[in-house]
Amino acid sequence: MEPAKFTPSYQGYCATAVAQGMKLASSPELFVVEGGKTYLFSTAQAKQMFEMDKKGTIAKADANWPKVSKMPVSKMGGL
């Protein structure tokens, strides 16, 4: 088994939100495994947005994560 494959990216925060510069809680029921990594989402809409441009969203989220990781969790309801 590969535990790292199932460890959520971005400490389990919504991948689409991280790509947009926000830190939102996610639902463990809303996820995608892409490129051997697990991505979680705050809403079905956030998941759908991710699926429309997986590579672009991951690239933006990876670039934003160092800054976003230091931010407080947003109080917004989700994307």
ZIRA-V616620 format. One record per pair of residues at least 24 apart in sequence whose C-alpha atoms are under 8 Angstrom apart, sorted by sequence separation. I is the first residue (numbers start at 1). J is the second residue. D is the distance in whole Angstrom. If there is no record, write none. Layout:
BEGIN
I|J|D ; I|J|D
END
This chain:
BEGIN
15|39|6 ; 14|39|7 ; 15|40|6 ; 16|41|7 ; 14|40|5 ; 15|41|6 ; 12|39|7 ; 13|40|6 ; 14|41|4 ; 9|37|7 ; 12|40|6 ; 13|41|7 ; 14|42|5 ; 8|37|7 ; 9|38|6 ; 10|39|8 ; 13|42|8 ; 17|46|8 ; 7|37|7 ; 8|38|5 ; 9|39|6 ; 16|46|6 ; 5|36|5 ; 6|37|7 ; 7|38|6 ; 8|39|6 ; 9|40|8 ; 16|47|7 ; 5|37|5 ; 6|38|6 ; 8|40|7 ; 14|46|8 ; 46|78|8 ; 4|37|8 ; 5|38|6 ; 16|49|7 ; 46|79|6 ; 16|50|6 ; 45|79|7 ; 15|50|8 ; 43|78|6 ; 42|78|6 ; 43|79|6 ; 42|79|7 ; 19|57|6 ; 19|58|7 ; 19|59|8 ; 20|60|8 ; 21|61|8 ; 16|57|7 ; 19|60|5 ; 20|61|7 ; 15|57|8 ; 18|60|8 ; 19|61|4 ; 15|58|7 ; 18|61|5 ; 19|62|7 ; 21|64|6 ; 17|61|8 ; 19|63|8 ; 20|64|8 ; 16|61|7 ; 19|64|6 ; 23|68|6 ; 15|61|6 ; 18|64|6 ; 19|65|8 ; 22|68|6 ; 23|69|7 ; 18|65|6 ; 21|68|6 ; 23|71|7 ; 25|73|7 ; 23|72|7 ; 24|73|6 ; 25|74|8 ; 18|68|7 ; 23|73|5 ; 24|74|5 ; 22|73|8 ; 23|74|6 ; 24|75|8 ; 22|74|7 ; 24|76|7 ; 25|78|8 ; 24|78|7 ; 10|65|7 ; 10|69|8 ; 17|79|7
END
